[in-house]
Amino acid sequence: MSSRIYVSGADTFIGRAIARCASQRSFGELIVAREPDLTDRRAVDAFFKLHRPDVVFATGGRTAGIGGNVRAPADLMLNNLLTSTNVISSAFDAGVKRLQYLASSCIYPPSAAQPFKIDSLWSGALEPSSNAYATAKLAGIRLCDAYRRQHGVMFTSAVTADAYGPFDDFTPENSHVVAALLGRIHEATTVARTDVEVWGSGMPQREFIYVDDLADACLFAFERYEGAEPINLGTGSTTSIRELAETIRDVVGYRGGLTLDARKPDGMPFKGLDSSVLHGMGWRPQIDLPIGLRLTYEWFQSFC
């Protein structure tokens, strides 16, 4: 009998990609229904009782770039604490057989050895600009582990590299670096602006993963990984913010300049994942950064 699959946060660009990938691969029967307010426990409980999923991909929770994390840390932390608590606990109460919870690479301490290994989690202070959001995501991992240890359920966690792609949030106030730069450079092209500001020194290294590759990695890990520890989902390649901005400039066809504003925060100096467990099982990304950026920009031009 086919499993009934619920992707929480299906309106997010990562949730959309997982749902799309699961549907294309006939992974199971996808629950297509209006999602409840994930911060409302009663509404989440009612949803689970009505639709009775067997499998849950927990991708819900608000996100933001550096600006949003600095501007509204309490809002982001509370939303993610409530969302993860409600989805994970309601899933257990409803008898869900398998759950995969997603967290992002900002949960690693910046002082940890690079690339980040799972055993570096909780080993030091978090990056100040994202520590509230990251703490909430760490709490979700702990909750999955607690249910696993107390009740023996197969609730696993995964840590993702920085995702980008179609349906990302391109709003100036909440966008992450790829969407922010792509939107800013596109706008500069349309209004013939001669220069685009790039936040920070341009030196930080980031690991980017195209959202369809991330969705594929999630399903791959879901089918093959049953470890108690979280698993890193990344490509194994990093690029600097300066290099990213230059690549986006080429993709967009912008001929103006790029100005680094060192007064703006850099965030973590390095965010790359040791994904040797995932790669050791045979998974590899299919879409490199230049191609992924081009696909994202084509989507952006069509839908934004």
C-alpha positions in Angstrom: 0.0 0.0 0.0 1.4 3.4 -1.0 2.4 5.7 1.9 0.6 9.0 2.4 3.1 11.8 2.4 2.7 15.2 4.0 5.3 17.9 3.3 4.9 20.6 6.0 5.7 24.0 4.6 4.7 22.9 1.1 4.3 26.6 0.2 8.1 27.2 0.8 10.4 26.8 -2.1 12.1 23.8 -0.4 8.8 22.2 0.5 7.5 22.7 -3.1 10.6 21.1 -4.5 10.3 18.0 -2.2 6.6 17.6 -3.1 7.4 18.0 -6.8 10.3 15.5 -6.6 8.2 13.0 -4.6 5.4 13.2 -7.1 7.7 12.8 -10.1 9.3 9.7 -8.5 5.9 8.2 -7.4 7.3 8.2 -3.9 3.9 7.8 -2.4 0.5 9.5 -2.3 1.1 13.2 -1.8 -1.4 14.9 0.5 -2.6 17.9 -1.4 -4.7 20.0 1.0 -4.8 23.5 2.5 -2.1 23.6 5.2 -3.1 24.8 8.7 -1.4 27.5 10.6 1.6 25.5 11.8 2.0 27.7 14.9 -1.6 26.6 16.0 -1.4 23.3 17.8 -5.1 22.6 17.6 -5.2 23.3 13.8 -2.1 21.1 13.3 -3.6 18.2 15.3 -6.9 18.5 13.4 -5.0 18.3 10.1 -3.1 15.2 11.1 -6.3 13.5 12.3 -8.1 14.3 9.1 -5.4 13.4 6.6 -3.5 10.6 8.5 -0.1 10.8 6.8 2.3 7.9 7.1 5.4 10.0 6.2 6.3 13.6 7.0 8.9 15.9 5.6 9.1 18.8 8.1 10.3 21.8 6.1 8.0 24.5 7.6 9.0 27.6 9.5 9.8 31.1 8.5 13.3 32.0 7.2 15.1 35.2 6.4 18.6 36.4 5.3 21.0 38.3 7.5 18.9 41.4 7.5 15.8 39.6 8.6 17.6 37.6 11.3 19.0 40.9 12.7 15.7 42.7 12.4 13.3 40.2 13.8 15.1 37.4 15.8 12.2 36.9 18.2 9.7 36.5 15.5 11.8 33.9 13.6 12.7 32.0 16.7 9.1 31.8 18.0 7.7 30.8 14.6 10.2 28.0 14.2 9.9 26.7 17.8 6.1 26.5 17.5 6.2 25.1 14.0 8.6 22.3 14.7 7.1 21.5 18.1 3.6 21.2 16.7 4.4 19.3 13.6 6.8 16.8 15.3 4.5 16.1 18.3 1.3 16.0 16.2 3.0 13.5 13.8 3.9 11.2 16.7 0.4 11.5 18.2 -1.1 10.6 14.8 1.1 7.5 14.4 3.4 8.8 11.7 5.8 6.1 10.8 8.7 8.2 9.4 9.6 11.9 9.7 12.5 13.9 8.3 13.2 17.3 9.9 15.2 19.9 8.0 17.6 22.4 9.6 20.1 24.7 7.9 23.9 25.0 8.2 23.6 28.1 10.4 23.1 25.8 13.3 26.9 25.1 13.4 29.2 27.2 15.6 31.4 29.4 13.3 34.4 28.3 15.4 33.9 24.6 14.5 36.4 22.8 12.2 35.6 23.2 8.5 33.8 21.7 6.7 31.3 21.2 9.4 30.9 17.7 10.8 27.8 16.6 12.7 29.9 16.0 15.8 30.6 19.8 15.9 26.9 20.6 16.7 26.5 22.2 20.1 30.3 22.6 20.4 30.4 26.3 20.7 28.6 29.7 20.4 26.4 30.3 17.4 26.9 33.1 14.9 25.3 36.2 16.5 23.2 37.4 13.6 21.4 34.1 13.3 21.6 32.6 16.8 17.9 32.9 17.7 16.7 31.2 14.5 19.5 28.6 14.7 18.6 27.8 18.3 15.0 27.1 17.3 16.2 24.7 14.5 18.5 22.9 17.0 15.6 22.5 19.3 13.7 20.7 16.5 16.6 18.3 16.1 16.7 17.6 19.8 12.9 17.0 19.8 13.2 14.4 17.0 16.0 12.7 18.9 13.9 12.7 22.1 10.9 11.1 20.5 13.3 8.5 18.9 14.9 7.7 22.2 11.7 7.6 24.3 9.4 6.0 21.8 11.5 4.2 19.2 10.1 6.1 16.2 12.1 6.7 13.1 12.3 10.5 13.3 15.5 11.7 11.6 17.0 15.1 11.0 19.0 16.6 8.1 21.2 19.7 7.8 21.1 21.5 4.5 23.5 23.6 2.6 22.2 27.0 1.5 19.5 26.3 -1.0 18.4 28.5 -3.9 16.2 28.2 -6.9 12.7 28.8 -8.3 10.0 30.0 -5.8 12.7 31.3 -3.4 11.8 34.5 -1.5 13.1 37.4 -3.5 11.7 40.2 -1.3 14.4 42.6 -0.2 13.6 42.3 3.5 13.7 38.5 3.7 15.7 37.1 0.8 18.9 35.1 1.3 22.1 36.0 -0.5 21.4 34.3 -3.9 17.9 35.7 -4.2 19.0 39.1 -2.8 21.8 39.5 -5.3 19.9 38.2 -8.3 17.0 40.5 -7.6 19.3 43.5 -7.0 21.4 42.9 -10.1 18.4 42.3 -12.2 16.9 45.6 -11.1 20.1 47.4 -11.8 20.0 46.1 -15.3 16.4 47.3 -15.9 17.0 50.8 -14.6 20.5 51.2 -16.1 22.1 51.5 -12.6 25.9 51.7 -12.9 26.7 50.0 -9.6 25.3 47.3 -7.3 26.0 47.1 -3.6 27.1 43.7 -2.2 26.8 43.3 1.5 30.0 42.6 3.5 33.6 42.0 2.5 32.8 39.4 -0.2 35.2 37.0 1.5 32.8 34.5 3.3 32.6 31.1 1.8 29.2 29.5 1.2 28.0 26.1 0.0 25.0 26.5 -2.3 22.7 23.7 -3.5 20.0 24.0 -6.2 16.7 23.3 -4.7 15.9 20.4 -6.9 19.2 18.7 -6.0 18.3 19.3 -2.3 14.9 17.7 -2.8 16.5 14.7 -4.4 19.0 14.5 -1.5 16.2 14.6 1.0 14.4 11.7 -0.6 17.6 9.8 -1.1 18.6 10.2 2.6 15.0 9.4 3.7 15.2 6.0 1.8 18.7 5.1 2.9 19.6 6.8 6.1 18.3 5.7 9.5 21.0 7.0 11.8 20.3 8.6 15.1 22.6 11.6 14.3 21.5 14.2 11.8 22.9 13.9 8.3 24.5 16.8 6.2 23.0 17.4 2.8 25.4 19.3 0.7 27.4 19.4 -2.6 30.9 19.5 -1.2 31.7 22.8 -3.0 31.9 26.3 -1.7 32.2 29.7 -3.3 32.9 33.2 -2.0 30.2 35.9 -1.9 32.3 37.9 -4.3 32.5 35.0 -6.7 28.8 34.5 -6.4 28.0 38.1 -7.2 30.3 38.0 -10.2 28.7 34.8 -11.5 25.2 36.3 -11.1 26.3 39.4 -12.9 27.4 37.2 -15.8 24.1 35.2 -15.8 22.0 38.4 -15.7 24.1 40.1 -18.3 24.8 43.1 -16.1 27.7 45.3 -17.3 27.9 47.6 -14.2 30.2 47.4 -11.2 29.9 45.6 -7.9 30.7 47.5 -4.7 31.5 45.6 -1.5 30.1 47.3 1.6 32.2 46.2 4.5 30.0 48.1 6.9 27.3 45.4 6.4 27.5 42.1 8.2 29.3 39.1 6.7 27.6 36.5 8.8 29.7 33.3 9.2 33.1 33.4 7.6 32.6 29.8 6.3 29.5 27.6 5.8 30.4 24.4 4.2 29.2 20.9 5.1 31.0 17.6 5.4 28.5 15.5 3.5 30.8 12.4 3.3 28.0 10.2 4.7 25.6 11.2 2.0 28.1 11.0 -0.7 29.4 7.7 0.6 25.9 6.3 0.0 26.1 7.3 -3.6 24.4 10.7 -3.9 25.8 13.4 -6.0 24.4 16.8 -7.1 23.3 17.1 -10.8 23.2 20.9 -11.2 26.3 23.1 -10.7 26.1 26.7 -9.5 26.3 28.5 -12.9 23.6 26.3 -14.4 21.5 26.5 -11.2 21.7 30.3 -11.2 20.8 30.4 -14.9 17.7 28.2 -14.2 16.8 30.4 -11.3 17.1 33.6 -13.3 15.0 32.1 -16.1 12.3 31.3 -13.6 12.6 34.7 -12.0 12.1 36.5 -15.3 9.0 34.4 -16.0 7.3 34.5 -12.6 8.4 37.7 -10.9 
